[in-house]
């Protein structure tokens, strides 16, 4: 039982060091201090923290997701149109080449 507690404490300590070395502890501390120092507390502490950490709010995220979906659809439609134009252009070029070859007079070597 004692060994289990030691292992658990070692994991906690390793995780704490990881958070400190990555700057997460400092960033969170700064945000929480900024929230504490607000004269008028925001209606949503979570949104305040997200904004301070440069995260979009849930509504902003949903809006960005919708825009992304719209852009994906437009991209796929544009790719389809481009392929259709390429096919049409290739067909027109083949048709023009065949027409030009059939209309050109045969050379007479006499």
JOJOCOR-V578748 format. One record per backbone hydrogen bond with DSSP energy under -1.0 kcal/mol. CO is the residue of the C=O (numbers start at 1). NH is the residue of the N-H. E is the energy in kcal/mol with one decimal. If there is no record, write none. Layout:
BEGIN
CO;NH;E / CO;NH;E
END
This chain:
BEGIN
1;5;-1.7 / 2;6;-2.1 / 3;7;-2.5 / 4;8;-2.4 / 5;9;-2.6 / 6;10;-2.4 / 7;11;-2.2 / 8;12;-2.2 / 9;13;-2.5 / 10;14;-2.4 / 11;15;-2.4 / 12;16;-2.6 / 13;17;-2.5 / 14;18;-2.2 / 15;19;-2.6 / 16;20;-2.3 / 17;21;-2.9 / 18;22;-1.8 / 19;24;-1.3 / 19;25;-1.3 / 23;27;-2.3 / 24;28;-2.6 / 25;29;-2.5 / 26;30;-2.6 / 27;31;-2.1 / 28;32;-2.6 / 29;33;-2.6 / 30;34;-2.4 / 31;35;-2.3 / 32;36;-2.4 / 33;37;-2.4 / 44;48;-2.0 / 45;49;-2.5 / 46;50;-2.6 / 47;51;-2.7 / 48;52;-2.4 / 49;53;-2.0 / 50;55;-3.9 / 51;54;-1.5 / 57;61;-3.0 / 58;62;-2.5 / 59;63;-2.1 / 60;64;-2.6 / 61;65;-2.5 / 62;66;-2.2 / 63;67;-2.4 / 64;68;-2.6 / 65;69;-2.4 / 66;70;-2.4 / 67;71;-2.6 / 68;72;-2.3 / 69;73;-2.2 / 70;74;-2.5 / 71;75;-2.6 / 72;76;-2.5 / 73;77;-2.5 / 74;78;-2.6 / 75;79;-2.5 / 76;80;-2.1 / 77;81;-2.5 / 78;82;-2.5 / 79;83;-2.3 / 80;84;-2.4 / 81;85;-2.5 / 82;86;-2.7 / 83;87;-2.5 / 84;88;-2.7 / 85;89;-2.9 / 86;90;-2.6 / 87;91;-2.4 / 88;92;-2.5 / 89;93;-2.5 / 90;94;-2.3 / 91;95;-2.5 / 92;96;-2.6 / 93;97;-2.3 / 94;98;-2.4 / 95;99;-2.2 / 96;100;-2.6 / 97;101;-2.4 / 98;102;-2.1 / 99;103;-1.6 / 100;104;-1.2
END
